[in-house]
Amino acid sequence: MTEALTHRQKMLTLAGILLAMFLGALDQTIVSTALPRIVADLHGLDRFTWVATAYLVASTALVPIYGKLADMYSRRTIEIVAVSIFLVGSMLCGLAGEFGTLPLLGDGMTQLVVFRAIQGFGGAGLFAMAFIIIADLFAPAERGRYQGFTGAVFGTSSVLGPLLGGFLTDKGTGLIPGVAGWRLVFYVNLPLGLVALWFIITQMPPLRPRTAPKPFDFISAALLMAGLGPLVIALQLNRTLYPWTAPLTLGMLAWAVVALGLFVVRSLRHENPILNFSLFKNPVFRSANAALFLMGGAFLGIIIFEPLFMVNVLGESATRAGASLIPLSLGVVSGSLLAGQMVSRFGHYKRWMLSGLVLLLGGLTLLATMPPTVQYHQVLLYLAICGLGLGPTMPLYTLAVQNATAPELMGQATSASQFFRQIGGAITASALGAVLTFTLTHSLPVAAQAPTARPSVVADGPALPSAAATASASPAVRAAFSKAISRVYLFNIFLVVGGFVLTLFVPELPLRKSNEGPPVAEK
């Protein structure tokens, strides 16, 4: 029982799970800067997008399963398994291609894709379990200040990831004799992960479930992964090669609908479902997760398309475009920590959620109305405002869901919040990419005779036109990109407005001072 734990034990446990979570968050950004060197060394240009997609598919599909397992078995055991899988995957990624072509696994690039999926299987648990374990350690009334640290972890990793990835890739060769620098991008997880494991094994309590576990539903788990895998892949396909009407795209989406439909039917009939659909009867769970779905897209809409504006409209270098996201990350860190502290001190999480969304709307309005002549430092200010608004969305929606959920369903409810944020980001980011492509397709032929500048949407976001194409068609092409990205941010505003309206329907429940059953709404 967490009541018997000392403050020191709780803090050491918190340190371990946040460090593990930091590894997962860092891995999502650190690899991107190393990809060009990886592709050159492993000769895998035709499969480079799958390095990101494999991790995304695995980490998204496994989140609900980790939540269910956390409700059935010791949280410490599940966390140890997740961290261990992630570290094994990291080590294998670092070894990809070292021994040439391997039976079944193929060449080095194919090996890396497979090993990234293994990493993703572990990475899903690093995120889901962090919020679940924090819910076990701290009562809702004090939980906000500690969940605020999770937003800080995300923000910090988004700043450090690209910088550390670039440094290790460019300068790391030779630090370990015979090891290429890009491999250190994966190996750096090992010492940090072992420290996290030490904290978890030696300091974390077992945190066993309150009820005896029932048999795990492996059929539901298989149906869930069979549906989510094709869905995420279909959303990440290059729209130039596989448009929405392509047989492959339609086939994968149809397969996903059938598999997920069978998952729902199975879950409604099984005594121990992966996701208990009775949770959707809870108005807090229903409204908060719908808002999170939209907010996941709004967040990705900023970080994917803002560098495009910097490069193709302002003419900044890729380095300065990447650095421009630092104010956004710092804003997320500050907003998350501040909101968590304020809710723990004064309660009333809903007003802080709504205040953050108002601030985010202000920042997005500034981004959506930027002229092509906007100054670099002005964009940084707008991004900082967006970050401050996004910060409270990290901890507070999850806190609201946890506060309204029975303890025996805490794992499922918490992981569902993470899942809806992730899948919402994947779906809406793909839609925003389609908005950009559509606008450019209709603007560029009029603005300039530069067909090579038309972008395509790939796994990592819209591809940039060549520098030569952008320069030769300026200022017409820059004006076209400015119009297209402004339209993307306009759609982003609609997402946030939708999130704001849904948040209005989240009931304001008093924050519990213990980890017993959920409260009832005050009359």
SEVO-358349 format. One record per residue (C-alpha): residue number from 0; residue in three letters; chain; x, y, z. Coordinates in Angstrom, 1 decimal, padded with zeros to 4 digits. Layout:
# SEVO-358349
R,pos,code,unit,x,y,z
R,NUM,ALA,A,X,Y,Z
...
END
This chain:
# SEVO-358349
R,pos,code,unit,x,y,z
R,0,MET,A,000.0,000.0,000.0
R,1,THR,A,001.3,003.4,-000.9
R,2,GLU,A,000.1,004.8,002.5
R,3,ALA,A,003.0,002.9,004.2
R,4,LEU,A,005.6,004.4,001.9
R,5,THR,A,007.9,007.2,003.2
R,6,HIS,A,008.3,010.4,001.2
R,7,ARG,A,011.9,009.4,000.3
R,8,GLN,A,010.6,006.1,-001.1
R,9,LYS,A,008.0,007.9,-003.2
R,10,MET,A,010.6,010.4,-004.5
R,11,LEU,A,013.1,007.7,-005.5
R,12,THR,A,010.4,005.7,-007.2
R,13,LEU,A,009.3,008.9,-009.0
R,14,ALA,A,012.9,009.5,-010.1
R,15,GLY,A,013.2,006.1,-011.6
R,16,ILE,A,010.0,006.2,-013.6
R,17,LEU,A,010.6,009.7,-014.8
R,18,LEU,A,014.1,008.7,-016.0
R,19,ALA,A,012.6,005.8,-017.8
R,20,MET,A,010.0,008.0,-019.3
R,21,PHE,A,012.7,010.5,-020.3
R,22,LEU,A,014.4,007.7,-022.3
R,23,GLY,A,011.2,007.0,-024.3
R,24,ALA,A,010.6,010.7,-024.9
R,25,LEU,A,014.2,011.3,-025.9
R,26,ASP,A,014.2,008.4,-028.3
R,27,GLN,A,011.4,010.0,-030.3
R,28,THR,A,013.6,013.0,-031.2
R,29,ILE,A,017.2,011.9,-030.9
R,30,VAL,A,016.9,009.4,-033.8
R,31,SER,A,015.6,011.9,-036.3
R,32,THR,A,018.8,013.9,-036.5
R,33,ALA,A,020.8,010.7,-037.0
R,34,LEU,A,018.7,009.3,-039.8
R,35,PRO,A,020.6,010.8,-042.7
R,36,ARG,A,023.9,009.2,-041.5
R,37,ILE,A,022.1,005.9,-040.7
R,38,VAL,A,020.7,005.8,-044.2
R,39,ALA,A,024.1,006.4,-045.7
R,40,ASP,A,025.8,003.7,-043.7
R,41,LEU,A,023.1,001.1,-044.0
R,42,HIS,A,022.1,001.9,-047.6
R,43,GLY,A,018.5,002.1,-046.8
R,44,LEU,A,017.1,005.2,-048.3
R,45,ASP,A,014.0,003.3,-049.6
R,46,ARG,A,013.1,002.3,-046.0
R,47,PHE,A,014.1,005.3,-043.9
R,48,THR,A,010.6,006.3,-043.0
R,49,TRP,A,010.0,002.9,-041.6
R,50,VAL,A,012.5,003.6,-038.8
R,51,ALA,A,010.1,006.1,-037.4
R,52,THR,A,006.9,004.2,-038.4
R,53,ALA,A,007.9,000.9,-036.8
R,54,TYR,A,008.4,002.6,-033.4
R,55,LEU,A,005.2,004.6,-033.7
R,56,VAL,A,003.1,001.6,-034.6
R,57,ALA,A,004.5,-000.6,-031.8
R,58,SER,A,004.3,002.1,-029.1
R,59,THR,A,000.8,003.1,-030.0
R,60,ALA,A,-000.7,-000.4,-030.2
R,61,LEU,A,000.8,-001.6,-026.9
R,62,VAL,A,-000.4,001.4,-024.7
R,63,PRO,A,-003.8,-000.1,-023.9
R,64,ILE,A,-002.3,-003.5,-023.3
R,65,TYR,A,000.1,-002.1,-020.7
R,66,GLY,A,-002.8,-000.4,-019.0
R,67,LYS,A,-004.7,-003.6,-018.7
R,68,LEU,A,-001.6,-005.6,-017.5
R,69,ALA,A,-001.0,-002.9,-014.8
R,70,ASP,A,-004.5,-003.5,-013.5
R,71,MET,A,-003.8,-007.3,-013.2
R,72,TYR,A,-000.2,-007.6,-012.0
R,73,SER,A,002.4,-005.8,-010.0
R,74,ARG,A,003.1,-002.3,-011.4
R,75,ARG,A,006.8,-002.8,-010.6
R,76,THR,A,007.0,-006.0,-012.5
R,77,ILE,A,005.3,-004.4,-015.6
R,78,GLU,A,007.6,-001.4,-015.4
R,79,ILE,A,010.7,-003.6,-015.2
R,80,VAL,A,009.6,-005.6,-018.2
R,81,ALA,A,008.9,-002.4,-020.2
R,82,VAL,A,012.3,-000.8,-019.4
R,83,SER,A,014.1,-004.1,-020.1
R,84,ILE,A,012.4,-004.5,-023.5
R,85,PHE,A,013.3,-000.9,-024.4
R,86,LEU,A,016.9,-001.4,-023.4
R,87,VAL,A,017.2,-004.7,-025.4
R,88,GLY,A,015.7,-002.9,-028.4
R,89,SER,A,018.1,000.0,-028.0
R,90,MET,A,021.1,-002.4,-027.9
R,91,LEU,A,019.9,-004.3,-031.0
R,92,CYS,A,019.3,-001.0,-032.8
R,93,GLY,A,022.9,000.0,-032.1
R,94,LEU,A,024.1,-003.4,-033.5
R,95,ALA,A,022.0,-003.3,-036.7
R,96,GLY,A,024.1,-004.2,-039.7
R,97,GLU,A,027.3,-004.9,-037.6
R,98,PHE,A,027.2,-008.5,-038.7
R,99,GLY,A,026.1,-008.1,-042.2
R,100,THR,A,022.9,-009.6,-043.7
R,101,LEU,A,021.3,-012.0,-041.2
R,102,PRO,A,018.8,-014.9,-041.8
R,103,LEU,A,015.2,-013.8,-041.6
R,104,LEU,A,016.2,-010.2,-040.5
R,105,GLY,A,017.8,-009.2,-043.8
R,106,ASP,A,020.3,-006.4,-044.2
R,107,GLY,A,021.2,-003.7,-041.7
R,108,MET,A,018.3,-001.3,-042.6
R,109,THR,A,015.7,-004.1,-042.3
R,110,GLN,A,017.3,-005.1,-039.0
R,111,LEU,A,017.0,-001.6,-037.7
R,112,VAL,A,013.3,-001.4,-038.6
R,113,VAL,A,012.6,-004.6,-036.7
R,114,PHE,A,014.6,-003.6,-033.7
R,115,ARG,A,012.9,-000.2,-033.6
R,116,ALA,A,009.6,-002.0,-033.3
R,117,ILE,A,011.0,-003.9,-030.3
R,118,GLN,A,012.0,-000.6,-028.8
R,119,GLY,A,008.5,000.6,-029.4
R,120,PHE,A,007.1,-002.4,-027.5
R,121,GLY,A,009.0,-001.2,-024.5
R,122,GLY,A,008.6,002.5,-025.1
R,123,ALA,A,004.8,002.1,-024.9
R,124,GLY,A,005.1,001.0,-021.3
R,125,LEU,A,007.5,003.8,-020.3
R,126,PHE,A,004.8,006.4,-021.0
R,127,ALA,A,001.7,004.5,-019.8
R,128,MET,A,003.3,003.2,-016.6
R,129,ALA,A,004.7,006.6,-015.6
R,130,PHE,A,001.2,008.1,-015.2
R,131,ILE,A,-000.2,004.9,-013.7
R,132,ILE,A,002.5,004.6,-011.0
R,133,ILE,A,002.3,008.3,-010.1
R,134,ALA,A,-001.4,007.7,-009.5
R,135,ASP,A,-000.5,004.9,-007.1
R,136,LEU,A,002.1,007.0,-005.2
R,137,PHE,A,000.1,010.2,-004.7
R,138,ALA,A,-003.5,011.0,-004.0
R,139,PRO,A,-005.3,013.2,-006.6
R,140,ALA,A,-005.2,016.3,-004.4
R,141,GLU,A,-001.4,016.3,-004.5
R,142,ARG,A,-000.8,014.5,-007.7
R,143,GLY,A,-000.9,017.5,-010.0
R,144,ARG,A,002.5,018.8,-008.9
R,145,TYR,A,004.1,015.5,-009.6
R,146,GLN,A,002.3,014.8,-012.9
R,147,GLY,A,003.5,018.3,-013.9
R,148,PHE,A,007.0,016.8,-014.1
R,149,THR,A,005.9,014.5,-016.9
R,150,GLY,A,005.2,017.6,-019.1
R,151,ALA,A,008.6,018.9,-018.1
R,152,VAL,A,010.2,015.6,-019.2
R,153,PHE,A,008.5,015.8,-022.6
R,154,GLY,A,009.6,019.4,-023.1
R,155,THR,A,013.2,018.8,-022.0
R,156,SER,A,013.6,015.8,-024.2
R,157,SER,A,012.3,017.7,-027.2
R,158,VAL,A,015.1,020.2,-026.7
R,159,LEU,A,017.9,017.8,-025.8
R,160,GLY,A,017.0,015.1,-028.3
R,161,PRO,A,017.9,016.8,-031.6
R,162,LEU,A,021.0,018.5,-030.1
R,163,LEU,A,022.3,015.3,-028.5
R,164,GLY,A,021.5,013.3,-031.6
R,165,GLY,A,023.4,015.7,-033.8
R,166,PHE,A,026.4,015.8,-031.5
R,167,LEU,A,026.7,012.1,-031.2
R,168,THR,A,026.2,011.5,-034.9
R,169,ASP,A,028.8,014.2,-035.9
R,170,LYS,A,031.3,014.0,-033.1
R,171,GLY,A,030.7,010.6,-031.5
R,172,THR,A,032.6,008.4,-033.9
R,173,GLY,A,035.8,007.3,-032.1
R,174,LEU,A,034.5,007.8,-028.6
R,175,ILE,A,034.2,004.0,-028.5
R,176,PRO,A,036.8,002.5,-030.8
R,177,GLY,A,035.2,001.1,-034.0
R,178,VAL,A,031.7,002.3,-033.2
R,179,ALA,A,030.1,004.8,-035.6
R,180,GLY,A,028.7,007.9,-033.9
R,181,TRP,A,025.1,007.3,-034.9
R,182,ARG,A,025.1,004.0,-033.0
R,183,LEU,A,025.7,005.9,-029.8
R,184,VAL,A,022.3,007.5,-030.3
R,185,PHE,A,020.9,004.1,-029.3
R,186,TYR,A,023.7,003.0,-026.9
R,187,VAL,A,023.2,006.2,-024.8
R,188,ASN,A,020.0,004.6,-023.5
R,189,LEU,A,021.8,001.8,-021.8
R,190,PRO,A,023.6,003.5,-018.9
R,191,LEU,A,020.6,005.8,-018.3
R,192,GLY,A,018.2,002.9,-018.5
R,193,LEU,A,020.3,000.8,-016.1
R,194,VAL,A,020.1,003.6,-013.5
R,195,ALA,A,016.4,003.8,-014.0
R,196,LEU,A,016.1,000.0,-013.5
R,197,TRP,A,018.2,000.3,-010.3
R,198,PHE,A,015.8,002.8,-008.9
R,199,ILE,A,012.8,000.8,-009.8
R,200,ILE,A,014.1,-002.6,-008.6
R,201,THR,A,015.5,-001.3,-005.3
R,202,GLN,A,013.2,001.5,-004.3
R,203,MET,A,009.8,001.0,-006.0
R,204,PRO,A,007.1,-001.0,-004.0
R,205,PRO,A,005.3,-003.9,-005.8
R,206,LEU,A,002.1,-001.9,-006.1
R,207,ARG,A,000.0,-005.0,-006.6
R,208,PRO,A,-003.7,-004.8,-007.8
R,209,ARG,A,-006.5,-004.7,-005.3
R,210,THR,A,-008.3,-007.7,-006.8
R,211,ALA,A,-007.2,-011.1,-007.9
R,212,PRO,A,-006.3,-011.1,-011.7
R,213,LYS,A,-008.6,-012.9,-014.2
R,214,PRO,A,-007.2,-014.7,-017.3
R,215,PHE,A,-005.7,-012.2,-019.8
R,216,ASP,A,-007.7,-012.0,-023.1
R,217,PHE,A,-005.0,-012.7,-025.7
R,218,ILE,A,-007.6,-012.7,-028.5
R,219,SER,A,-008.6,-009.1,-027.7
R,220,ALA,A,-004.9,-008.1,-027.6
R,221,ALA,A,-004.3,-009.7,-031.0
R,222,LEU,A,-007.4,-008.0,-032.5
R,223,LEU,A,-006.3,-004.6,-031.1
R,224,MET,A,-002.8,-004.9,-032.5
R,225,ALA,A,-004.1,-006.2,-035.8
R,226,GLY,A,-006.3,-003.2,-036.1
R,227,LEU,A,-004.1,-000.4,-034.8
R,228,GLY,A,-001.0,-001.5,-036.8
R,229,PRO,A,-002.6,-001.1,-040.3
R,230,LEU,A,-004.4,002.0,-039.2
R,231,VAL,A,-001.3,003.9,-038.1
R,232,ILE,A,000.7,002.6,-041.1
R,233,ALA,A,-002.1,003.8,-043.5
R,234,LEU,A,-002.0,007.2,-041.9
R,235,GLN,A,001.8,007.4,-042.3
R,236,LEU,A,002.0,006.3,-046.0
R,237,ASN,A,003.5,008.7,-048.6
R,238,ARG,A,000.5,010.3,-050.2
R,239,THR,A,002.3,010.9,-053.4
R,240,LEU,A,002.8,007.1,-053.9
R,241,TYR,A,-000.3,006.0,-052.0
R,242,PRO,A,-003.1,008.5,-052.0
R,243,TRP,A,-006.2,008.0,-049.9
R,244,THR,A,-007.9,006.3,-052.8
R,245,ALA,A,-005.1,003.8,-053.5
R,246,PRO,A,-006.0,000.1,-053.1
R,247,LEU,A,-003.3,-000.4,-050.5
R,248,THR,A,-004.5,002.6,-048.4
R,249,LEU,A,-008.2,001.6,-048.6
R,250,GLY,A,-007.4,-002.0,-047.9
R,251,MET,A,-005.4,-001.3,-044.8
R,252,LEU,A,-008.1,001.1,-043.5
R,253,ALA,A,-010.8,-001.5,-044.2
R,254,TRP,A,-008.7,-004.2,-042.4
R,255,ALA,A,-008.3,-001.8,-039.4
R,256,VAL,A,-012.0,-001.1,-039.2
R,257,VAL,A,-012.9,-004.8,-039.3
R,258,ALA,A,-010.3,-005.8,-036.7
R,259,LEU,A,-011.1,-002.9,-034.3
R,260,GLY,A,-014.8,-003.7,-034.7
R,261,LEU,A,-014.2,-007.3,-033.7
R,262,PHE,A,-012.1,-006.0,-030.8
R,263,VAL,A,-015.1,-003.9,-029.6
R,264,VAL,A,-017.5,-006.9,-029.9
R,265,ARG,A,-015.1,-009.2,-028.1
R,266,SER,A,-014.5,-006.6,-025.3
R,267,LEU,A,-018.2,-006.1,-024.7
R,268,ARG,A,-018.7,-009.9,-024.3
R,269,HIS,A,-015.5,-010.9,-022.4
R,270,GLU,A,-015.4,-010.9,-018.6
R,271,ASN,A,-011.9,-009.4,-018.5
R,272,PRO,A,-011.6,-007.0,-021.5
R,273,ILE,A,-008.5,-005.2,-022.5
R,274,LEU,A,-010.5,-001.9,-022.2
R,275,ASN,A,-013.6,-001.9,-020.1
R,276,PHE,A,-016.1,000.0,-022.2
R,277,SER,A,-018.1,000.9,-019.1
R,278,LEU,A,-015.5,003.7,-018.7
R,279,PHE,A,-017.2,005.5,-021.5
R,280,LYS,A,-020.3,005.9,-019.4
R,281,ASN,A,-018.2,008.2,-017.2
R,282,PRO,A,-018.6,011.8,-018.4
R,283,VAL,A,-015.2,012.8,-017.3
R,284,PHE,A,-013.5,010.0,-019.1
R,285,ARG,A,-015.6,010.5,-022.2
R,286,SER,A,-015.2,014.3,-022.5
R,287,ALA,A,-011.5,014.5,-021.4
R,288,ASN,A,-010.3,011.8,-023.8
R,289,ALA,A,-012.2,013.4,-026.7
R,290,ALA,A,-010.5,016.6,-025.9
R,291,LEU,A,-007.1,014.8,-025.7
R,292,PHE,A,-007.7,013.3,-029.1
R,293,LEU,A,-007.9,016.8,-030.6
R,294,MET,A,-005.1,018.2,-028.5
R,295,GLY,A,-002.7,015.5,-029.7
R,296,GLY,A,-003.3,016.7,-033.2
R,297,ALA,A,-002.9,020.4,-032.3
R,298,PHE,A,000.5,019.7,-030.7
R,299,LEU,A,001.8,017.8,-033.6
R,300,GLY,A,000.4,020.4,-036.0
R,301,ILE,A,002.7,023.0,-034.4
R,302,ILE,A,005.9,021.0,-034.2
R,303,ILE,A,005.6,019.5,-037.7
R,304,PHE,A,004.7,022.5,-039.7
R,305,GLU,A,006.5,025.4,-037.9
R,306,PRO,A,010.0,024.3,-039.2
R,307,LEU,A,008.5,024.2,-042.7
R,308,PHE,A,007.5,027.9,-042.3
R,309,MET,A,011.0,028.7,-041.1
R,310,VAL,A,012.8,027.0,-044.0
R,311,ASN,A,010.4,027.7,-046.9
R,312,VAL,A,009.0,031.2,-046.0
R,313,LEU,A,011.7,032.9,-043.9
R,314,GLY,A,014.6,031.1,-045.6
R,315,GLU,A,016.2,029.9,-042.4
R,316,SER,A,018.6,027.0,-042.2
R,317,ALA,A,017.5,023.6,-040.9
R,318,THR,A,019.5,024.2,-037.8
R,319,ARG,A,017.8,027.5,-037.0
R,320,ALA,A,014.4,026.0,-037.9
R,321,GLY,A,015.0,023.2,-035.4
R,322,ALA,A,016.2,025.6,-032.7
R,323,SER,A,013.1,027.7,-033.1
R,324,LEU,A,011.1,024.9,-031.4
R,325,ILE,A,013.1,025.4,-028.1
R,326,PRO,A,010.7,028.2,-026.9
R,327,LEU,A,007.8,025.9,-027.5
R,328,SER,A,009.4,023.2,-025.4
R,329,LEU,A,010.3,025.6,-022.7
R,330,GLY,A,006.8,026.9,-022.6
R,331,VAL,A,005.4,023.4,-022.3
R,332,VAL,A,007.8,022.7,-019.4
R,333,SER,A,006.8,025.9,-017.6
R,334,GLY,A,003.1,025.6,-018.3
R,335,SER,A,003.0,021.9,-017.1
R,336,LEU,A,004.9,022.6,-013.9
R,337,LEU,A,002.9,025.7,-013.1
R,338,ALA,A,-000.4,024.1,-013.7
R,339,GLY,A,000.5,021.1,-011.7
R,340,GLN,A,001.5,023.2,-008.7
R,341,MET,A,-001.5,025.5,-008.9
R,342,VAL,A,-004.0,022.6,-009.0
R,343,SER,A,-002.3,020.8,-006.1
R,344,ARG,A,-002.4,024.1,-004.1
R,345,PHE,A,-005.8,025.5,-005.0
R,346,GLY,A,-007.7,022.6,-006.7
R,347,HIS,A,-010.2,023.3,-009.5
R,348,TYR,A,-008.3,021.7,-012.4
R,349,LYS,A,-010.9,022.7,-015.0
R,350,ARG,A,-010.2,026.4,-014.8
R,351,TRP,A,-006.5,025.8,-015.5
R,352,MET,A,-007.3,023.5,-018.4
R,353,LEU,A,-009.5,026.1,-020.0
R,354,SER,A,-007.0,028.9,-019.3
R,355,GLY,A,-004.3,027.0,-021.0
R,356,LEU,A,-006.5,026.4,-024.1
R,357,VAL,A,-007.3,030.2,-024.2
R,358,LEU,A,-003.6,030.9,-024.2
R,359,LEU,A,-003.0,028.3,-026.9
R,360,LEU,A,-005.7,029.8,-029.1
R,361,GLY,A,-004.0,033.2,-028.8
R,362,GLY,A,-000.7,031.7,-029.8
R,363,LEU,A,-002.2,029.8,-032.7
R,364,THR,A,-004.0,032.9,-033.9
R,365,LEU,A,-000.7,034.8,-034.0
R,366,LEU,A,000.8,031.9,-036.0
R,367,ALA,A,-002.1,031.7,-038.4
R,368,THR,A,-001.9,035.4,-039.2
R,369,MET,A,001.8,035.6,-039.7
R,370,PRO,A,002.8,037.5,-042.9
R,371,PRO,A,005.7,036.2,-045.0
R,372,THR,A,007.7,039.2,-043.6
R,373,VAL,A,007.4,038.2,-039.9
R,374,GLN,A,010.6,038.3,-038.0
R,375,TYR,A,012.3,035.2,-036.6
R,376,HIS,A,012.1,036.4,-033.0
R,377,GLN,A,008.4,037.1,-033.3
R,378,VAL,A,007.7,033.5,-034.3
R,379,LEU,A,009.7,032.4,-031.2
R,380,LEU,A,007.4,034.5,-029.0
R,381,TYR,A,004.3,033.0,-030.6
R,382,LEU,A,005.7,029.5,-030.1
R,383,ALA,A,006.4,030.2,-026.4
R,384,ILE,A,002.8,031.3,-025.9
R,385,CYS,A,001.6,028.1,-027.5
R,386,GLY,A,003.9,026.1,-025.3
R,387,LEU,A,002.5,027.8,-022.1
R,388,GLY,A,-001.0,026.9,-023.3
R,389,LEU,A,-000.1,023.3,-024.2
R,390,GLY,A,001.7,022.7,-020.9
R,391,PRO,A,-001.5,022.2,-018.7
R,392,THR,A,-002.9,019.6,-021.2
R,393,MET,A,-000.1,017.2,-020.4
R,394,PRO,A,-000.9,016.5,-016.7
R,395,LEU,A,-004.4,017.8,-016.0
R,396,TYR,A,-006.6,015.9,-018.4
R,397,THR,A,-005.1,012.6,-017.2
R,398,LEU,A,-005.5,013.8,-013.6
R,399,ALA,A,-009.2,014.5,-014.2
R,400,VAL,A,-009.7,011.0,-015.6
R,401,GLN,A,-007.8,009.3,-012.8
R,402,ASN,A,-009.7,011.3,-010.2
R,403,ALA,A,-013.0,010.1,-011.6
R,404,THR,A,-012.0,006.4,-012.0
R,405,ALA,A,-012.3,003.5,-009.6
R,406,PRO,A,-008.8,002.2,-008.5
R,407,GLU,A,-009.3,-001.2,-010.0
R,408,LEU,A,-009.6,000.4,-013.5
R,409,MET,A,-006.9,003.0,-013.0
R,410,GLY,A,-004.4,001.4,-015.4
R,411,GLN,A,-007.0,001.1,-018.2
R,412,ALA,A,-008.3,004.6,-017.8
R,413,THR,A,-004.8,006.1,-017.6
R,414,SER,A,-003.5,004.3,-020.6
R,415,ALA,A,-006.6,005.2,-022.6
R,416,SER,A,-005.8,008.8,-022.1
R,417,GLN,A,-002.3,008.3,-023.5
R,418,PHE,A,-003.7,006.3,-026.4
R,419,PHE,A,-006.3,008.8,-027.4
R,420,ARG,A,-003.6,011.6,-027.4
R,421,GLN,A,-001.3,009.5,-029.6
R,422,ILE,A,-003.9,008.2,-032.1
R,423,GLY,A,-005.4,011.6,-032.3
R,424,GLY,A,-002.1,013.1,-033.1
R,425,ALA,A,-001.5,010.5,-035.9
R,426,ILE,A,-004.9,011.0,-037.5
R,427,THR,A,-005.1,014.8,-037.3
R,428,ALA,A,-001.5,015.3,-038.3
R,429,SER,A,-002.2,013.2,-041.4
R,430,ALA,A,-005.2,015.4,-042.1
R,431,LEU,A,-003.3,018.6,-041.6
R,432,GLY,A,-000.6,017.3,-044.0
R,433,ALA,A,-003.4,016.8,-046.6
R,434,VAL,A,-004.5,020.4,-046.1
R,435,LEU,A,-001.0,021.6,-046.7
R,436,THR,A,-000.6,019.5,-049.8
R,437,PHE,A,-003.9,020.5,-051.2
R,438,THR,A,-003.3,024.2,-050.7
R,439,LEU,A,000.2,024.0,-052.2
R,440,THR,A,-001.0,022.0,-055.2
R,441,HIS,A,-003.5,024.7,-056.0
R,442,SER,A,-001.3,027.6,-055.2
R,443,LEU,A,002.1,026.8,-056.6
R,444,PRO,A,001.1,026.5,-060.3
R,445,VAL,A,-000.3,030.0,-060.1
R,446,ALA,A,002.4,031.5,-057.9
R,447,ALA,A,005.3,030.1,-059.9
R,448,GLN,A,006.3,027.5,-062.5
R,449,ALA,A,007.9,025.3,-059.9
R,450,PRO,A,006.4,021.8,-060.0
R,451,THR,A,009.4,020.4,-058.2
R,452,ALA,A,008.4,022.4,-055.1
R,453,ARG,A,005.3,020.5,-054.5
R,454,PRO,A,005.6,018.5,-051.2
R,455,SER,A,004.6,015.0,-050.3
R,456,VAL,A,003.6,013.7,-047.0
R,457,VAL,A,005.8,011.1,-045.5
R,458,ALA,A,006.1,009.4,-042.1
R,459,ASP,A,008.1,012.3,-040.6
R,460,GLY,A,005.8,015.0,-042.0
R,461,PRO,A,005.7,017.0,-045.2
R,462,ALA,A,008.9,016.7,-047.3
R,463,LEU,A,010.7,019.9,-048.0
R,464,PRO,A,011.2,021.0,-051.6
R,465,SER,A,014.8,021.4,-052.7
R,466,ALA,A,016.7,024.5,-051.7
R,467,ALA,A,017.2,025.3,-055.4
R,468,ALA,A,013.5,025.1,-056.1
R,469,THR,A,012.6,027.3,-053.2
R,470,ALA,A,015.2,029.9,-054.0
R,471,SER,A,014.5,030.0,-057.8
R,472,ALA,A,010.8,030.6,-057.3
R,473,SER,A,011.0,033.2,-054.4
R,474,PRO,A,009.1,035.2,-053.4
R,475,ALA,A,006.1,033.4,-055.1
R,476,VAL,A,006.8,030.0,-053.6
R,477,ARG,A,007.4,031.5,-050.2
R,478,ALA,A,004.1,033.3,-050.4
R,479,ALA,A,002.4,030.0,-051.4
R,480,PHE,A,004.0,028.2,-048.4
R,481,SER,A,003.0,031.0,-046.1
R,482,LYS,A,-000.6,030.7,-047.3
R,483,ALA,A,-000.6,026.9,-046.9
R,484,ILE,A,000.9,026.8,-043.4
R,485,SER,A,-001.4,029.6,-042.3
R,486,ARG,A,-004.3,027.5,-043.4
R,487,VAL,A,-002.9,024.5,-041.4
R,488,TYR,A,-002.8,026.7,-038.3
R,489,LEU,A,-006.3,027.8,-039.0
R,490,PHE,A,-007.5,024.2,-038.9
R,491,ASN,A,-005.4,023.8,-035.8
R,492,ILE,A,-007.4,026.6,-034.2
R,493,PHE,A,-010.6,024.6,-035.0
R,494,LEU,A,-009.1,021.6,-033.2
R,495,VAL,A,-008.4,023.7,-030.1
R,496,VAL,A,-011.8,025.3,-030.2
R,497,GLY,A,-013.3,021.8,-030.3
R,498,GLY,A,-011.1,020.8,-027.3
R,499,PHE,A,-012.2,023.9,-025.4
R,500,VAL,A,-015.9,023.0,-026.0
R,501,LEU,A,-015.4,019.4,-024.9
R,502,THR,A,-013.5,020.6,-021.8
R,503,LEU,A,-016.5,022.7,-020.8
R,504,PHE,A,-018.4,019.4,-020.5
R,505,VAL,A,-015.8,017.8,-018.2
R,506,PRO,A,-017.5,017.7,-014.8
R,507,GLU,A,-015.5,019.4,-012.0
R,508,LEU,A,-015.1,016.8,-009.3
R,509,PRO,A,-013.4,017.5,-006.0
R,510,LEU,A,-009.9,016.1,-005.9
R,511,ARG,A,-009.7,013.1,-003.6
R,512,LYS,A,-007.3,013.2,-000.7
R,513,SER,A,-006.7,009.5,-000.8
R,514,ASN,A,-006.5,006.7,-003.4
R,515,GLU,A,-009.9,005.2,-002.5
R,516,GLY,A,-012.9,005.3,-004.8
R,517,PRO,A,-013.8,008.3,-007.1
R,518,PRO,A,-015.8,011.2,-005.8
R,519,VAL,A,-019.2,012.3,-006.9
R,520,ALA,A,-020.0,015.6,-008.4
R,521,GLU,A,-020.7,018.4,-006.0
R,522,LYS,A,-024.3,019.6,-006.2
END
